[in-house]
Amino acid sequence: MTSMFRTVMAADFDRLHPQLRRRFSVGLASGEACTGRGVMDRVWHGGAFVKPFLALGATRNILVPRPGRHVPFVIENVPYVDTYGRETVSFVRTFHLPGRPRRFDAQMVLSPKGDRILDYLGTHQHLASELHFHAEPDGSLLIRSGEHRFREGVVDVRVPELIGATAEVRESYDDEAGRFRIRVQVVNRRFGPLFGYEGSFQATYTDVASHGVRPGLRPVREEARA
């Protein structure tokens, strides 16, 4: 048994920086959870037209409704078995913006064929995205989103490109600073950049069996369809 990220990346996984290999080895096989704590130098938004969509998404912990500078940040990657017996790894990000913290929740599972990662977004997993992982020549990790689907009750539809967006995540390790660096941007093909953030963090690892999954980390509703 190996991590879901190594499974989908195959030999490409070994091209990652050693610190990235450890971080993305988090799973039931390793028995480890990873918590990153740092600062996002910038959390940014696109034009004013984006604000209503971000505000709506924020009600379900999808994206972040406010921009900011030098924002304290926590990301929690904790493996567990979901309601449907699937290994899941949380990607719960908390941005400590002025006023109150804002969360951007995602839970990742391996597709039934083991060829891709499915990223369920928000507290109720109404949105699901395919994710594709690639090791870059410098040992950094590039993650790009593919098809997005909206699922609610009997509804299961592909999100059209006109209103959907492509997410791109670049994560690397800075040996000199001893920190992970991350840059995220979400772009709509027609309207351009919508949302993103960039900064750095340090990671600590804990034993899942000893610490468990803290209350509030798992979604309110879990989606069975993959």
PyMOL commands that place a pseudoatom at each C-alpha (Angstrom):
pseudoatom trace, name=CA, resn=MET, resi=1, chain=A, elem=C, hetatm=0, pos=[0.000, 0.000, 0.000]
pseudoatom trace, name=CA, resn=THR, resi=2, chain=A, elem=C, hetatm=0, pos=[1.315, 3.461, -0.917]
pseudoatom trace, name=CA, resn=SER, resi=3, chain=A, elem=C, hetatm=0, pos=[0.064, 7.036, -0.873]
pseudoatom trace, name=CA, resn=MET, resi=4, chain=A, elem=C, hetatm=0, pos=[-2.595, 8.014, -3.422]
pseudoatom trace, name=CA, resn=PHE, resi=5, chain=A, elem=C, hetatm=0, pos=[-0.256, 10.717, -4.755]
pseudoatom trace, name=CA, resn=ARG, resi=6, chain=A, elem=C, hetatm=0, pos=[2.547, 8.262, -5.478]
pseudoatom trace, name=CA, resn=THR, resi=7, chain=A, elem=C, hetatm=0, pos=[-0.011, 5.966, -7.111]
pseudoatom trace, name=CA, resn=VAL, resi=8, chain=A, elem=C, hetatm=0, pos=[-1.182, 8.567, -9.639]
pseudoatom trace, name=CA, resn=MET, resi=9, chain=A, elem=C, hetatm=0, pos=[2.286, 10.014, -10.297]
pseudoatom trace, name=CA, resn=ALA, resi=10, chain=A, elem=C, hetatm=0, pos=[4.067, 6.634, -10.586]
pseudoatom trace, name=CA, resn=ALA, resi=11, chain=A, elem=C, hetatm=0, pos=[7.790, 7.103, -11.354]
pseudoatom trace, name=CA, resn=ASP, resi=12, chain=A, elem=C, hetatm=0, pos=[7.304, 10.860, -11.648]
pseudoatom trace, name=CA, resn=PHE, resi=13, chain=A, elem=C, hetatm=0, pos=[6.846, 10.975, -7.858]
pseudoatom trace, name=CA, resn=ASP, resi=14, chain=A, elem=C, hetatm=0, pos=[10.534, 10.156, -7.331]
pseudoatom trace, name=CA, resn=ARG, resi=15, chain=A, elem=C, hetatm=0, pos=[11.536, 13.311, -9.221]
pseudoatom trace, name=CA, resn=LEU, resi=16, chain=A, elem=C, hetatm=0, pos=[10.031, 15.517, -6.502]
pseudoatom trace, name=CA, resn=HIS, resi=17, chain=A, elem=C, hetatm=0, pos=[12.185, 17.234, -3.888]
pseudoatom trace, name=CA, resn=PRO, resi=18, chain=A, elem=C, hetatm=0, pos=[12.590, 14.886, -0.861]
pseudoatom trace, name=CA, resn=GLN, resi=19, chain=A, elem=C, hetatm=0, pos=[10.563, 17.219, 1.354]
pseudoatom trace, name=CA, resn=LEU, resi=20, chain=A, elem=C, hetatm=0, pos=[7.721, 17.207, -1.150]
pseudoatom trace, name=CA, resn=ARG, resi=21, chain=A, elem=C, hetatm=0, pos=[7.909, 13.425, -1.387]
pseudoatom trace, name=CA, resn=ARG, resi=22, chain=A, elem=C, hetatm=0, pos=[7.450, 13.194, 2.364]
pseudoatom trace, name=CA, resn=ARG, resi=23, chain=A, elem=C, hetatm=0, pos=[4.599, 15.716, 2.446]
pseudoatom trace, name=CA, resn=PHE, resi=24, chain=A, elem=C, hetatm=0, pos=[2.730, 13.918, -0.320]
pseudoatom trace, name=CA, resn=SER, resi=25, chain=A, elem=C, hetatm=0, pos=[3.347, 10.524, 1.252]
pseudoatom trace, name=CA, resn=VAL, resi=26, chain=A, elem=C, hetatm=0, pos=[0.772, 11.444, 3.899]
pseudoatom trace, name=CA, resn=GLY, resi=27, chain=A, elem=C, hetatm=0, pos=[-1.855, 8.723, 3.985]
pseudoatom trace, name=CA, resn=LEU, resi=28, chain=A, elem=C, hetatm=0, pos=[-3.095, 5.644, 5.763]
pseudoatom trace, name=CA, resn=ALA, resi=29, chain=A, elem=C, hetatm=0, pos=[0.018, 3.703, 4.732]
pseudoatom trace, name=CA, resn=SER, resi=30, chain=A, elem=C, hetatm=0, pos=[2.424, 6.203, 6.296]
pseudoatom trace, name=CA, resn=GLY, resi=31, chain=A, elem=C, hetatm=0, pos=[0.163, 6.768, 9.301]
pseudoatom trace, name=CA, resn=GLU, resi=32, chain=A, elem=C, hetatm=0, pos=[1.177, 10.428, 9.270]
pseudoatom trace, name=CA, resn=ALA, resi=33, chain=A, elem=C, hetatm=0, pos=[-0.719, 13.699, 9.082]
pseudoatom trace, name=CA, resn=CYS, resi=34, chain=A, elem=C, hetatm=0, pos=[0.939, 16.945, 8.008]
pseudoatom trace, name=CA, resn=THR, resi=35, chain=A, elem=C, hetatm=0, pos=[0.164, 20.425, 9.298]
pseudoatom trace, name=CA, resn=GLY, resi=36, chain=A, elem=C, hetatm=0, pos=[1.633, 23.450, 7.538]
pseudoatom trace, name=CA, resn=ARG, resi=37, chain=A, elem=C, hetatm=0, pos=[1.825, 26.813, 9.304]
pseudoatom trace, name=CA, resn=GLY, resi=38, chain=A, elem=C, hetatm=0, pos=[3.030, 29.979, 7.663]
pseudoatom trace, name=CA, resn=VAL, resi=39, chain=A, elem=C, hetatm=0, pos=[2.043, 33.236, 6.002]
pseudoatom trace, name=CA, resn=MET, resi=40, chain=A, elem=C, hetatm=0, pos=[0.427, 33.988, 2.679]
pseudoatom trace, name=CA, resn=ASP, resi=41, chain=A, elem=C, hetatm=0, pos=[2.173, 37.088, 1.392]
pseudoatom trace, name=CA, resn=ARG, resi=42, chain=A, elem=C, hetatm=0, pos=[-0.851, 37.861, -0.722]
pseudoatom trace, name=CA, resn=VAL, resi=43, chain=A, elem=C, hetatm=0, pos=[-4.425, 36.635, -1.104]
pseudoatom trace, name=CA, resn=TRP, resi=44, chain=A, elem=C, hetatm=0, pos=[-5.870, 38.256, -4.220]
pseudoatom trace, name=CA, resn=HIS, resi=45, chain=A, elem=C, hetatm=0, pos=[-9.103, 38.503, -6.208]
pseudoatom trace, name=CA, resn=GLY, resi=46, chain=A, elem=C, hetatm=0, pos=[-9.960, 39.334, -9.801]
pseudoatom trace, name=CA, resn=GLY, resi=47, chain=A, elem=C, hetatm=0, pos=[-12.398, 42.067, -10.842]
pseudoatom trace, name=CA, resn=ALA, resi=48, chain=A, elem=C, hetatm=0, pos=[-15.407, 43.238, -8.847]
pseudoatom trace, name=CA, resn=PHE, resi=49, chain=A, elem=C, hetatm=0, pos=[-17.658, 40.785, -10.693]
pseudoatom trace, name=CA, resn=VAL, resi=50, chain=A, elem=C, hetatm=0, pos=[-15.937, 37.950, -8.808]
pseudoatom trace, name=CA, resn=LYS, resi=51, chain=A, elem=C, hetatm=0, pos=[-17.015, 39.114, -5.342]
pseudoatom trace, name=CA, resn=PRO, resi=52, chain=A, elem=C, hetatm=0, pos=[-20.595, 37.716, -5.351]
pseudoatom trace, name=CA, resn=PHE, resi=53, chain=A, elem=C, hetatm=0, pos=[-19.343, 34.281, -6.427]
pseudoatom trace, name=CA, resn=LEU, resi=54, chain=A, elem=C, hetatm=0, pos=[-16.627, 34.255, -3.767]
pseudoatom trace, name=CA, resn=ALA, resi=55, chain=A, elem=C, hetatm=0, pos=[-19.105, 35.342, -1.112]
pseudoatom trace, name=CA, resn=LEU, resi=56, chain=A, elem=C, hetatm=0, pos=[-21.468, 32.530, -2.135]
pseudoatom trace, name=CA, resn=GLY, resi=57, chain=A, elem=C, hetatm=0, pos=[-18.657, 29.978, -2.153]
pseudoatom trace, name=CA, resn=ALA, resi=58, chain=A, elem=C, hetatm=0, pos=[-17.514, 31.117, 1.283]
pseudoatom trace, name=CA, resn=THR, resi=59, chain=A, elem=C, hetatm=0, pos=[-20.810, 29.932, 2.788]
pseudoatom trace, name=CA, resn=ARG, resi=60, chain=A, elem=C, hetatm=0, pos=[-19.610, 26.389, 2.033]
pseudoatom trace, name=CA, resn=ASN, resi=61, chain=A, elem=C, hetatm=0, pos=[-15.876, 26.954, 2.654]
pseudoatom trace, name=CA, resn=ILE, resi=62, chain=A, elem=C, hetatm=0, pos=[-15.017, 27.199, -1.039]
pseudoatom trace, name=CA, resn=LEU, resi=63, chain=A, elem=C, hetatm=0, pos=[-12.426, 29.849, -1.939]
pseudoatom trace, name=CA, resn=VAL, resi=64, chain=A, elem=C, hetatm=0, pos=[-11.898, 32.928, 0.267]
pseudoatom trace, name=CA, resn=PRO, resi=65, chain=A, elem=C, hetatm=0, pos=[-14.145, 36.036, 0.041]
pseudoatom trace, name=CA, resn=ARG, resi=66, chain=A, elem=C, hetatm=0, pos=[-11.583, 38.653, 1.127]
pseudoatom trace, name=CA, resn=PRO, resi=67, chain=A, elem=C, hetatm=0, pos=[-8.148, 39.655, -0.167]
pseudoatom trace, name=CA, resn=GLY, resi=68, chain=A, elem=C, hetatm=0, pos=[-5.278, 40.377, 2.202]
pseudoatom trace, name=CA, resn=ARG, resi=69, chain=A, elem=C, hetatm=0, pos=[-1.555, 40.776, 2.741]
pseudoatom trace, name=CA, resn=HIS, resi=70, chain=A, elem=C, hetatm=0, pos=[0.676, 38.868, 5.165]
pseudoatom trace, name=CA, resn=VAL, resi=71, chain=A, elem=C, hetatm=0, pos=[-2.151, 36.537, 6.181]
pseudoatom trace, name=CA, resn=PRO, resi=72, chain=A, elem=C, hetatm=0, pos=[-1.349, 33.816, 8.771]
pseudoatom trace, name=CA, resn=PHE, resi=73, chain=A, elem=C, hetatm=0, pos=[-2.180, 30.455, 7.227]
pseudoatom trace, name=CA, resn=VAL, resi=74, chain=A, elem=C, hetatm=0, pos=[-2.663, 26.826, 8.279]
pseudoatom trace, name=CA, resn=ILE, resi=75, chain=A, elem=C, hetatm=0, pos=[-3.143, 23.782, 6.035]
pseudoatom trace, name=CA, resn=GLU, resi=76, chain=A, elem=C, hetatm=0, pos=[-4.196, 20.436, 7.518]
pseudoatom trace, name=CA, resn=ASN, resi=77, chain=A, elem=C, hetatm=0, pos=[-3.527, 17.240, 5.561]
pseudoatom trace, name=CA, resn=VAL, resi=78, chain=A, elem=C, hetatm=0, pos=[-5.023, 14.378, 7.549]
pseudoatom trace, name=CA, resn=PRO, resi=79, chain=A, elem=C, hetatm=0, pos=[-5.782, 10.895, 6.171]
pseudoatom trace, name=CA, resn=TYR, resi=80, chain=A, elem=C, hetatm=0, pos=[-8.912, 9.004, 7.191]
pseudoatom trace, name=CA, resn=VAL, resi=81, chain=A, elem=C, hetatm=0, pos=[-11.493, 6.550, 5.853]
pseudoatom trace, name=CA, resn=ASP, resi=82, chain=A, elem=C, hetatm=0, pos=[-14.685, 8.281, 4.721]
pseudoatom trace, name=CA, resn=THR, resi=83, chain=A, elem=C, hetatm=0, pos=[-18.285, 7.090, 5.004]
pseudoatom trace, name=CA, resn=TYR, resi=84, chain=A, elem=C, hetatm=0, pos=[-17.928, 5.037, 1.803]
pseudoatom trace, name=CA, resn=GLY, resi=85, chain=A, elem=C, hetatm=0, pos=[-14.750, 3.247, 2.860]
pseudoatom trace, name=CA, resn=ARG, resi=86, chain=A, elem=C, hetatm=0, pos=[-12.393, 5.328, 0.721]
pseudoatom trace, name=CA, resn=GLU, resi=87, chain=A, elem=C, hetatm=0, pos=[-9.036, 6.616, 1.876]
pseudoatom trace, name=CA, resn=THR, resi=88, chain=A, elem=C, hetatm=0, pos=[-9.322, 10.393, 2.034]
pseudoatom trace, name=CA, resn=VAL, resi=89, chain=A, elem=C, hetatm=0, pos=[-6.745, 13.102, 2.695]
pseudoatom trace, name=CA, resn=SER, resi=90, chain=A, elem=C, hetatm=0, pos=[-7.979, 16.485, 3.885]
pseudoatom trace, name=CA, resn=PHE, resi=91, chain=A, elem=C, hetatm=0, pos=[-6.664, 19.718, 2.390]
pseudoatom trace, name=CA, resn=VAL, resi=92, chain=A, elem=C, hetatm=0, pos=[-8.264, 22.174, 4.797]
pseudoatom trace, name=CA, resn=ARG, resi=93, chain=A, elem=C, hetatm=0, pos=[-6.779, 25.660, 4.555]
pseudoatom trace, name=CA, resn=THR, resi=94, chain=A, elem=C, hetatm=0, pos=[-7.485, 28.329, 7.167]
pseudoatom trace, name=CA, resn=PHE, resi=95, chain=A, elem=C, hetatm=0, pos=[-6.687, 31.974, 6.397]
pseudoatom trace, name=CA, resn=HIS, resi=96, chain=A, elem=C, hetatm=0, pos=[-6.572, 34.151, 9.514]
pseudoatom trace, name=CA, resn=LEU, resi=97, chain=A, elem=C, hetatm=0, pos=[-7.909, 37.308, 7.922]
pseudoatom trace, name=CA, resn=PRO, resi=98, chain=A, elem=C, hetatm=0, pos=[-8.918, 40.340, 10.027]
pseudoatom trace, name=CA, resn=GLY, resi=99, chain=A, elem=C, hetatm=0, pos=[-12.311, 39.864, 11.624]
pseudoatom trace, name=CA, resn=ARG, resi=100, chain=A, elem=C, hetatm=0, pos=[-12.562, 36.084, 11.525]
pseudoatom trace, name=CA, resn=PRO, resi=101, chain=A, elem=C, hetatm=0, pos=[-10.764, 33.144, 9.945]
pseudoatom trace, name=CA, resn=ARG, resi=102, chain=A, elem=C, hetatm=0, pos=[-11.896, 31.903, 6.550]
pseudoatom trace, name=CA, resn=ARG, resi=103, chain=A, elem=C, hetatm=0, pos=[-11.585, 28.297, 5.379]
pseudoatom trace, name=CA, resn=PHE, resi=104, chain=A, elem=C, hetatm=0, pos=[-11.085, 26.716, 1.992]
pseudoatom trace, name=CA, resn=ASP, resi=105, chain=A, elem=C, hetatm=0, pos=[-11.914, 23.012, 2.391]
pseudoatom trace, name=CA, resn=ALA, resi=106, chain=A, elem=C, hetatm=0, pos=[-11.097, 20.126, 0.098]
pseudoatom trace, name=CA, resn=GLN, resi=107, chain=A, elem=C, hetatm=0, pos=[-10.926, 16.353, 0.544]
pseudoatom trace, name=CA, resn=MET, resi=108, chain=A, elem=C, hetatm=0, pos=[-8.966, 14.214, -1.904]
pseudoatom trace, name=CA, resn=VAL, resi=109, chain=A, elem=C, hetatm=0, pos=[-9.675, 10.609, -2.848]
pseudoatom trace, name=CA, resn=LEU, resi=110, chain=A, elem=C, hetatm=0, pos=[-8.220, 8.239, -5.416]
pseudoatom trace, name=CA, resn=SER, resi=111, chain=A, elem=C, hetatm=0, pos=[-10.432, 7.529, -8.426]
pseudoatom trace, name=CA, resn=PRO, resi=112, chain=A, elem=C, hetatm=0, pos=[-11.814, 3.978, -8.709]
pseudoatom trace, name=CA, resn=LYS, resi=113, chain=A, elem=C, hetatm=0, pos=[-9.344, 3.208, -11.533]
pseudoatom trace, name=CA, resn=GLY, resi=114, chain=A, elem=C, hetatm=0, pos=[-6.438, 4.661, -9.566]
pseudoatom trace, name=CA, resn=ASP, resi=115, chain=A, elem=C, hetatm=0, pos=[-5.455, 6.962, -12.446]
pseudoatom trace, name=CA, resn=ARG, resi=116, chain=A, elem=C, hetatm=0, pos=[-6.386, 10.367, -10.999]
pseudoatom trace, name=CA, resn=ILE, resi=117, chain=A, elem=C, hetatm=0, pos=[-7.188, 12.254, -7.818]
pseudoatom trace, name=CA, resn=LEU, resi=118, chain=A, elem=C, hetatm=0, pos=[-10.683, 13.563, -7.184]
pseudoatom trace, name=CA, resn=ASP, resi=119, chain=A, elem=C, hetatm=0, pos=[-10.874, 16.794, -5.210]
pseudoatom trace, name=CA, resn=TYR, resi=120, chain=A, elem=C, hetatm=0, pos=[-14.186, 17.298, -3.392]
pseudoatom trace, name=CA, resn=LEU, resi=121, chain=A, elem=C, hetatm=0, pos=[-14.646, 20.956, -2.475]
pseudoatom trace, name=CA, resn=GLY, resi=122, chain=A, elem=C, hetatm=0, pos=[-16.451, 22.577, 0.431]
pseudoatom trace, name=CA, resn=THR, resi=123, chain=A, elem=C, hetatm=0, pos=[-18.433, 21.485, 3.444]
pseudoatom trace, name=CA, resn=HIS, resi=124, chain=A, elem=C, hetatm=0, pos=[-20.986, 19.502, 1.396]
pseudoatom trace, name=CA, resn=GLN, resi=125, chain=A, elem=C, hetatm=0, pos=[-18.827, 18.245, -1.507]
pseudoatom trace, name=CA, resn=HIS, resi=126, chain=A, elem=C, hetatm=0, pos=[-21.183, 19.638, -4.143]
pseudoatom trace, name=CA, resn=LEU, resi=127, chain=A, elem=C, hetatm=0, pos=[-18.216, 20.389, -6.428]
pseudoatom trace, name=CA, resn=ALA, resi=128, chain=A, elem=C, hetatm=0, pos=[-15.715, 17.773, -7.565]
pseudoatom trace, name=CA, resn=SER, resi=129, chain=A, elem=C, hetatm=0, pos=[-12.626, 18.354, -9.688]
pseudoatom trace, name=CA, resn=GLU, resi=130, chain=A, elem=C, hetatm=0, pos=[-10.143, 16.044, -11.361]
pseudoatom trace, name=CA, resn=LEU, resi=131, chain=A, elem=C, hetatm=0, pos=[-6.546, 16.855, -10.408]
pseudoatom trace, name=CA, resn=HIS, resi=132, chain=A, elem=C, hetatm=0, pos=[-3.422, 16.069, -12.427]
pseudoatom trace, name=CA, resn=PHE, resi=133, chain=A, elem=C, hetatm=0, pos=[-0.009, 15.971, -10.703]
pseudoatom trace, name=CA, resn=HIS, resi=134, chain=A, elem=C, hetatm=0, pos=[3.353, 16.567, -12.401]
pseudoatom trace, name=CA, resn=ALA, resi=135, chain=A, elem=C, hetatm=0, pos=[6.937, 16.827, -11.133]
pseudoatom trace, name=CA, resn=GLU, resi=136, chain=A, elem=C, hetatm=0, pos=[8.780, 19.800, -12.612]
pseudoatom trace, name=CA, resn=PRO, resi=137, chain=A, elem=C, hetatm=0, pos=[12.479, 19.657, -13.623]
pseudoatom trace, name=CA, resn=ASP, resi=138, chain=A, elem=C, hetatm=0, pos=[13.494, 21.571, -10.464]
pseudoatom trace, name=CA, resn=GLY, resi=139, chain=A, elem=C, hetatm=0, pos=[11.740, 19.047, -8.173]
pseudoatom trace, name=CA, resn=SER, resi=140, chain=A, elem=C, hetatm=0, pos=[8.688, 21.213, -7.549]
pseudoatom trace, name=CA, resn=LEU, resi=141, chain=A, elem=C, hetatm=0, pos=[5.118, 19.968, -7.902]
pseudoatom trace, name=CA, resn=LEU, resi=142, chain=A, elem=C, hetatm=0, pos=[2.576, 21.273, -10.395]
pseudoatom trace, name=CA, resn=ILE, resi=143, chain=A, elem=C, hetatm=0, pos=[-1.095, 20.432, -9.900]
pseudoatom trace, name=CA, resn=ARG, resi=144, chain=A, elem=C, hetatm=0, pos=[-3.699, 21.363, -12.508]
pseudoatom trace, name=CA, resn=SER, resi=145, chain=A, elem=C, hetatm=0, pos=[-7.426, 20.837, -12.338]
pseudoatom trace, name=CA, resn=GLY, resi=146, chain=A, elem=C, hetatm=0, pos=[-9.365, 19.107, -15.078]
pseudoatom trace, name=CA, resn=GLU, resi=147, chain=A, elem=C, hetatm=0, pos=[-13.096, 18.524, -15.405]
pseudoatom trace, name=CA, resn=HIS, resi=148, chain=A, elem=C, hetatm=0, pos=[-15.381, 19.965, -12.724]
pseudoatom trace, name=CA, resn=ARG, resi=149, chain=A, elem=C, hetatm=0, pos=[-18.716, 18.429, -11.800]
pseudoatom trace, name=CA, resn=PHE, resi=150, chain=A, elem=C, hetatm=0, pos=[-21.632, 19.708, -9.718]
pseudoatom trace, name=CA, resn=ARG, resi=151, chain=A, elem=C, hetatm=0, pos=[-23.484, 17.061, -7.712]
pseudoatom trace, name=CA, resn=GLU, resi=152, chain=A, elem=C, hetatm=0, pos=[-26.617, 17.529, -5.633]
pseudoatom trace, name=CA, resn=GLY, resi=153, chain=A, elem=C, hetatm=0, pos=[-29.264, 14.840, -5.171]
pseudoatom trace, name=CA, resn=VAL, resi=154, chain=A, elem=C, hetatm=0, pos=[-29.947, 13.248, -8.567]
pseudoatom trace, name=CA, resn=VAL, resi=155, chain=A, elem=C, hetatm=0, pos=[-28.107, 16.069, -10.353]
pseudoatom trace, name=CA, resn=ASP, resi=156, chain=A, elem=C, hetatm=0, pos=[-24.639, 15.223, -11.698]
pseudoatom trace, name=CA, resn=VAL, resi=157, chain=A, elem=C, hetatm=0, pos=[-23.529, 17.647, -14.403]
pseudoatom trace, name=CA, resn=ARG, resi=158, chain=A, elem=C, hetatm=0, pos=[-20.267, 18.913, -15.876]
pseudoatom trace, name=CA, resn=VAL, resi=159, chain=A, elem=C, hetatm=0, pos=[-19.618, 22.576, -15.045]
pseudoatom trace, name=CA, resn=PRO, resi=160, chain=A, elem=C, hetatm=0, pos=[-19.416, 24.489, -18.370]
pseudoatom trace, name=CA, resn=GLU, resi=161, chain=A, elem=C, hetatm=0, pos=[-16.118, 26.227, -19.128]
pseudoatom trace, name=CA, resn=LEU, resi=162, chain=A, elem=C, hetatm=0, pos=[-17.927, 29.580, -19.368]
pseudoatom trace, name=CA, resn=ILE, resi=163, chain=A, elem=C, hetatm=0, pos=[-18.665, 29.602, -15.640]
pseudoatom trace, name=CA, resn=GLY, resi=164, chain=A, elem=C, hetatm=0, pos=[-15.992, 27.127, -14.494]
pseudoatom trace, name=CA, resn=ALA, resi=165, chain=A, elem=C, hetatm=0, pos=[-12.312, 27.766, -13.896]
pseudoatom trace, name=CA, resn=THR, resi=166, chain=A, elem=C, hetatm=0, pos=[-8.942, 26.062, -14.003]
pseudoatom trace, name=CA, resn=ALA, resi=167, chain=A, elem=C, hetatm=0, pos=[-6.877, 25.888, -10.828]
pseudoatom trace, name=CA, resn=GLU, resi=168, chain=A, elem=C, hetatm=0, pos=[-3.106, 25.693, -10.920]
pseudoatom trace, name=CA, resn=VAL, resi=169, chain=A, elem=C, hetatm=0, pos=[-1.018, 24.984, -7.821]
pseudoatom trace, name=CA, resn=ARG, resi=170, chain=A, elem=C, hetatm=0, pos=[2.778, 25.173, -7.724]
pseudoatom trace, name=CA, resn=GLU, resi=171, chain=A, elem=C, hetatm=0, pos=[4.472, 23.909, -4.596]
pseudoatom trace, name=CA, resn=SER, resi=172, chain=A, elem=C, hetatm=0, pos=[8.226, 23.786, -3.998]
pseudoatom trace, name=CA, resn=TYR, resi=173, chain=A, elem=C, hetatm=0, pos=[10.702, 23.513, -1.144]
pseudoatom trace, name=CA, resn=ASP, resi=174, chain=A, elem=C, hetatm=0, pos=[13.214, 26.258, -0.359]
pseudoatom trace, name=CA, resn=ASP, resi=175, chain=A, elem=C, hetatm=0, pos=[16.255, 24.527, 1.158]
pseudoatom trace, name=CA, resn=GLU, resi=176, chain=A, elem=C, hetatm=0, pos=[17.862, 27.781, 2.248]
pseudoatom trace, name=CA, resn=ALA, resi=177, chain=A, elem=C, hetatm=0, pos=[14.776, 29.044, 4.093]
pseudoatom trace, name=CA, resn=GLY, resi=178, chain=A, elem=C, hetatm=0, pos=[13.650, 25.581, 5.239]
pseudoatom trace, name=CA, resn=ARG, resi=179, chain=A, elem=C, hetatm=0, pos=[10.110, 26.317, 4.042]
pseudoatom trace, name=CA, resn=PHE, resi=180, chain=A, elem=C, hetatm=0, pos=[7.586, 25.131, 1.488]
pseudoatom trace, name=CA, resn=ARG, resi=181, chain=A, elem=C, hetatm=0, pos=[6.572, 27.773, -1.030]
pseudoatom trace, name=CA, resn=ILE, resi=182, chain=A, elem=C, hetatm=0, pos=[3.173, 27.729, -2.676]
pseudoatom trace, name=CA, resn=ARG, resi=183, chain=A, elem=C, hetatm=0, pos=[1.452, 29.707, -5.412]
pseudoatom trace, name=CA, resn=VAL, resi=184, chain=A, elem=C, hetatm=0, pos=[-2.189, 29.120, -6.372]
pseudoatom trace, name=CA, resn=GLN, resi=185, chain=A, elem=C, hetatm=0, pos=[-4.248, 30.763, -9.090]
pseudoatom trace, name=CA, resn=VAL, resi=186, chain=A, elem=C, hetatm=0, pos=[-7.758, 30.106, -10.349]
pseudoatom trace, name=CA, resn=VAL, resi=187, chain=A, elem=C, hetatm=0, pos=[-8.479, 31.367, -13.858]
pseudoatom trace, name=CA, resn=ASN, resi=188, chain=A, elem=C, hetatm=0, pos=[-11.585, 31.471, -16.032]
pseudoatom trace, name=CA, resn=ARG, resi=189, chain=A, elem=C, hetatm=0, pos=[-10.890, 31.075, -19.751]
pseudoatom trace, name=CA, resn=ARG, resi=190, chain=A, elem=C, hetatm=0, pos=[-13.093, 34.047, -20.668]
pseudoatom trace, name=CA, resn=PHE, resi=191, chain=A, elem=C, hetatm=0, pos=[-12.892, 36.363, -17.650]
pseudoatom trace, name=CA, resn=GLY, resi=192, chain=A, elem=C, hetatm=0, pos=[-9.263, 35.798, -16.650]
pseudoatom trace, name=CA, resn=PRO, resi=193, chain=A, elem=C, hetatm=0, pos=[-7.785, 35.474, -13.133]
pseudoatom trace, name=CA, resn=LEU, resi=194, chain=A, elem=C, hetatm=0, pos=[-10.399, 35.016, -10.416]
pseudoatom trace, name=CA, resn=PHE, resi=195, chain=A, elem=C, hetatm=0, pos=[-8.610, 34.178, -7.176]
pseudoatom trace, name=CA, resn=GLY, resi=196, chain=A, elem=C, hetatm=0, pos=[-5.260, 33.109, -5.796]
pseudoatom trace, name=CA, resn=TYR, resi=197, chain=A, elem=C, hetatm=0, pos=[-2.689, 33.236, -3.052]
pseudoatom trace, name=CA, resn=GLU, resi=198, chain=A, elem=C, hetatm=0, pos=[1.050, 32.829, -2.586]
pseudoatom trace, name=CA, resn=GLY, resi=199, chain=A, elem=C, hetatm=0, pos=[3.341, 32.465, 0.395]
pseudoatom trace, name=CA, resn=SER, resi=200, chain=A, elem=C, hetatm=0, pos=[5.288, 29.937, 2.424]
pseudoatom trace, name=CA, resn=PHE, resi=201, chain=A, elem=C, hetatm=0, pos=[4.936, 27.586, 5.380]
pseudoatom trace, name=CA, resn=GLN, resi=202, chain=A, elem=C, hetatm=0, pos=[6.751, 25.046, 7.517]
pseudoatom trace, name=CA, resn=ALA, resi=203, chain=A, elem=C, hetatm=0, pos=[5.418, 21.534, 8.060]
pseudoatom trace, name=CA, resn=THR, resi=204, chain=A, elem=C, hetatm=0, pos=[5.162, 19.280, 11.081]
pseudoatom trace, name=CA, resn=TYR, resi=205, chain=A, elem=C, hetatm=0, pos=[4.123, 15.634, 11.059]
pseudoatom trace, name=CA, resn=THR, resi=206, chain=A, elem=C, hetatm=0, pos=[2.017, 13.768, 13.597]
pseudoatom trace, name=CA, resn=ASP, resi=207, chain=A, elem=C, hetatm=0, pos=[0.925, 10.178, 14.108]
pseudoatom trace, name=CA, resn=VAL, resi=208, chain=A, elem=C, hetatm=0, pos=[-2.692, 9.778, 12.984]
pseudoatom trace, name=CA, resn=ALA, resi=209, chain=A, elem=C, hetatm=0, pos=[-3.392, 6.828, 15.279]
pseudoatom trace, name=CA, resn=SER, resi=210, chain=A, elem=C, hetatm=0, pos=[-2.427, 8.913, 18.307]
pseudoatom trace, name=CA, resn=HIS, resi=211, chain=A, elem=C, hetatm=0, pos=[-4.014, 12.223, 17.305]
pseudoatom trace, name=CA, resn=GLY, resi=212, chain=A, elem=C, hetatm=0, pos=[-6.997, 11.117, 15.206]
pseudoatom trace, name=CA, resn=VAL, resi=213, chain=A, elem=C, hetatm=0, pos=[-9.068, 13.512, 13.080]
pseudoatom trace, name=CA, resn=ARG, resi=214, chain=A, elem=C, hetatm=0, pos=[-10.055, 16.633, 14.942]
pseudoatom trace, name=CA, resn=PRO, resi=215, chain=A, elem=C, hetatm=0, pos=[-13.746, 17.614, 15.097]
pseudoatom trace, name=CA, resn=GLY, resi=216, chain=A, elem=C, hetatm=0, pos=[-14.819, 19.870, 12.262]
pseudoatom trace, name=CA, resn=LEU, resi=217, chain=A, elem=C, hetatm=0, pos=[-12.161, 18.748, 9.802]
pseudoatom trace, name=CA, resn=ARG, resi=218, chain=A, elem=C, hetatm=0, pos=[-14.358, 16.335, 7.889]
pseudoatom trace, name=CA, resn=PRO, resi=219, chain=A, elem=C, hetatm=0, pos=[-17.154, 17.676, 5.635]
pseudoatom trace, name=CA, resn=VAL, resi=220, chain=A, elem=C, hetatm=0, pos=[-20.766, 17.872, 6.733]
pseudoatom trace, name=CA, resn=ARG, resi=221, chain=A, elem=C, hetatm=0, pos=[-21.831, 15.765, 3.748]
pseudoatom trace, name=CA, resn=GLU, resi=222, chain=A, elem=C, hetatm=0, pos=[-19.801, 13.241, 1.754]
pseudoatom trace, name=CA, resn=GLU, resi=223, chain=A, elem=C, hetatm=0, pos=[-20.388, 12.491, -1.923]
pseudoatom trace, name=CA, resn=ALA, resi=224, chain=A, elem=C, hetatm=0, pos=[-20.410, 8.850, -3.018]
pseudoatom trace, name=CA, resn=ARG, resi=225, chain=A, elem=C, hetatm=0, pos=[-20.083, 9.453, -6.761]
pseudoatom trace, name=CA, resn=ALA, resi=226, chain=A, elem=C, hetatm=0, pos=[-16.563, 9.338, -8.157]
for i in range(1, 226): cmd.bond("trace and resi %d" % i, "trace and resi %d" % (i + 1))
show_as sticks, trace
zoom trace
